[in-house]
Amino acid sequence: MAKIKHTKTELKAQTDALKRFQRFLPMLQLKKQQLQAEIAGITAKLGEVQRREETARRSLEAWVALYADAAVSPDALIAFNGVRTAQGNIAGVAIPLYEGIDATPAPLDPYRTPAWTDDAQRMLADLMALKAEGDVLRRQRELVQEELHTTGQRVNLFEKVKIPECKENIRVIRIFIGDEQTAAVVRGKIAKGRTAKRKEANA
């Protein structure tokens, strides 16, 4: 704990600081609750996307034998070019928002490729989109968790350090000032008594 001055000016500074910390603490606690709720929401969305991705993967397994028989590589059916995202905001945290993927289906020769390749292309595109959406949601959660960690540290700092420290400083300064005032009164009475005695002796 830093050394404090036992003055009325310092007492006012500590009192103002205490009021400021007590005003900000509820806002930080509310932000912490909002971030926790957002993380729960993102996790629920991610769980749904992961379930859909698993279902899509299971459906795609039915095509694996066809790929082998037709000597068709899944990579040759569609080219993944990237993920489209927008900028969003959750409780002051900048996050990416999933908008879609850019994927280019390979041109198919209807005379040389099996009829099922059209469906396979669509399924691969859906699977890529679900994986990309899941990755964006994971990044969202990561960013919000980082902010939650920082906010939690601030809440703990205010609750367990700053506010108790200010209260203790105020208590110590008030005791010191009270003792000084009492001592001043006593000194005044002693001085007054000595003055009175001198007057009596001179009379």
C-alpha positions in Angstrom: 0.0 0.0 0.0 1.4 3.4 -1.0 2.2 5.9 1.8 -0.6 8.4 2.2 -0.6 11.9 3.6 -2.7 12.4 6.7 -4.3 15.7 5.5 -7.8 16.9 4.7 -6.8 17.2 1.1 -5.8 13.6 1.0 -9.0 12.6 2.8 -11.0 14.3 0.0 -8.9 12.6 -2.7 -9.5 9.2 -1.1 -13.2 9.9 -0.6 -13.6 11.0 -4.3 -11.7 7.9 -5.4 -13.9 5.6 -3.3 -17.1 7.2 -4.9 -15.6 6.7 -8.4 -14.8 3.0 -7.8 -18.2 2.4 -6.2 -19.9 4.0 -9.2 -17.8 2.0 -11.8 -18.0 -1.4 -10.1 -21.7 -2.1 -10.9 -21.1 -1.2 -14.6 -18.2 -3.6 -14.7 -20.2 -6.3 -13.0 -23.0 -5.8 -15.5 -20.6 -6.0 -18.4 -19.2 -9.2 -16.9 -22.7 -10.7 -16.8 -23.4 -9.6 -20.4 -20.1 -11.2 -21.6 -20.9 -14.4 -19.8 -24.4 -14.5 -21.4 -22.9 -13.8 -24.9 -20.4 -16.6 -24.5 -23.2 -19.0 -23.5 -25.1 -17.9 -26.6 -22.1 -18.3 -29.0 -21.4 -21.7 -27.5 -25.0 -22.8 -28.1 -24.8 -21.6 -31.8 -21.5 -23.3 -32.2 -22.9 -26.6 -30.8 -25.8 -26.4 -33.4 -23.4 -25.7 -36.2 -21.2 -28.6 -35.1 -24.2 -30.9 -35.0 -25.1 -29.9 -38.6 -21.6 -30.3 -39.7 -21.4 -33.9 -38.2 -24.7 -34.7 -40.0 -23.3 -33.4 -43.3 -20.1 -35.4 -42.9 -22.1 -38.6 -42.2 -24.2 -37.9 -45.3 -21.1 -37.4 -47.3 -19.7 -40.7 -46.2 -22.3 -42.4 -48.5 -20.4 -40.8 -51.5 -17.0 -42.0 -50.5 -17.3 -45.3 -52.3 -18.6 -43.4 -55.4 -15.5 -41.1 -55.4 -13.3 -44.2 -55.3 -15.1 -46.0 -58.1 -15.3 -43.0 -60.4 -11.8 -41.8 -59.5 -13.2 -38.4 -58.7 -11.3 -36.3 -56.1 -13.5 -34.2 -53.8 -10.9 -31.4 -54.1 -11.5 -31.4 -57.9 -15.2 -30.8 -57.5 -15.1 -27.5 -55.7 -12.4 -24.9 -54.9 -12.6 -23.0 -51.5 -11.6 -19.4 -52.0 -12.2 -17.8 -48.6 -14.7 -16.8 -45.9 -16.8 -13.6 -46.0 -17.2 -11.8 -42.7 -18.5 -8.5 -41.5 -17.5 -6.5 -38.4 -19.8 -6.8 -35.3 -19.7 -5.7 -31.7 -20.6 -7.4 -28.5 -20.4 -5.3 -25.3 -17.7 -3.2 -26.8 -15.8 -6.2 -28.3 -15.1 -6.1 -32.0 -16.0 -9.6 -33.4 -16.2 -11.1 -36.9 -19.7 -12.0 -38.2 -20.1 -14.9 -40.6 -21.6 -14.0 -43.9 -20.7 -16.9 -46.1 -18.0 -18.5 -48.2 -16.6 -18.0 -51.6 -16.4 -21.4 -53.4 -16.1 -22.1 -57.0 -17.6 -25.4 -58.3 -15.6 -27.1 -61.0 -17.3 -27.1 -64.4 -18.8 -30.5 -65.0 -19.0 -32.2 -68.3 -22.4 -33.9 -68.3 -21.1 -36.6 -70.7 -18.0 -37.5 -68.8 -18.9 -37.1 -65.1 -21.4 -39.2 -63.1 -24.8 -37.8 -62.5 -24.3 -37.6 -58.7 -21.4 -35.1 -58.9 -23.8 -32.2 -58.9 -25.2 -33.3 -55.6 -21.7 -34.0 -54.3 -20.7 -30.4 -55.2 -23.6 -29.0 -53.2 -22.9 -31.2 -50.2 -19.2 -30.2 -50.2 -20.1 -26.5 -50.4 -22.5 -27.0 -47.5 -19.9 -28.7 -45.5 -17.3 -26.0 -46.2 -19.8 -23.4 -45.2 -20.6 -25.1 -41.9 -16.9 -25.5 -41.1 -16.2 -21.8 -41.9 -19.2 -20.7 -39.7 -17.9 -22.8 -36.9 -14.4 -21.3 -37.2 -15.9 -17.8 -37.0 -18.0 -18.6 -34.0 -14.9 -20.1 -32.2 -13.1 -16.8 -33.0 -16.0 -14.8 -31.6 -16.0 -16.8 -28.4 -12.2 -16.5 -28.0 -12.4 -12.7 -28.3 -15.3 -12.4 -25.9 -13.6 -14.7 -23.4 -10.5 -12.5 -23.6 -12.6 -9.5 -22.7 -14.4 -11.4 -20.0 -11.0 -12.2 -18.5 -9.9 -8.6 -18.5 -13.3 -7.4 -17.1 -13.1 -10.1 -14.4 -9.7 -8.8 -13.4 -11.0 -5.3 -13.1 -14.0 -6.4 -11.0 -11.6 -8.2 -8.6 -9.3 -5.2 -8.5 -12.1 -2.9 -7.5 -13.8 -5.3 -5.1 -10.8 -6.7 -3.4 -8.1 -4.0 -3.7 -9.1 -0.5 -4.6 -12.4 -0.1 -2.6 -11.0 -1.8 0.6 -7.8 0.2 0.3 -9.7 3.6 0.0 -11.9 2.7 2.9 -8.8 1.8 5.1 -7.0 5.0 4.0 -10.1 7.1 4.9 -10.4 5.4 8.3 -6.7 6.0 9.1 -6.7 9.7 7.9 -9.9 10.4 9.9 -8.3 8.9 13.1 -5.2 10.9 12.5 -7.1 14.2 11.9 -9.3 13.4 14.9 -6.3 12.8 17.2 -4.7 16.0 15.9 -7.8 18.0 16.6 -8.0 16.5 20.1 -4.3 17.3 20.7 -4.9 20.8 19.5 -7.8 21.3 22.0 -5.7 19.9 24.8 -2.7 22.1 23.9 -5.1 25.1 23.8 -6.4 24.3 27.2 -2.9 23.9 28.7 -1.8 27.2 27.1 -4.9 28.9 28.4 -4.3 27.5 32.0 -0.6 28.7 31.9 -1.7 32.1 30.8 -4.2 32.3 33.6 -1.6 31.2 36.2 0.8 33.9 34.9 -1.8 36.5 35.3 -2.5 35.4 38.9 1.2 35.4 39.7 1.6 38.9 38.4 -1.5 40.2 40.2 
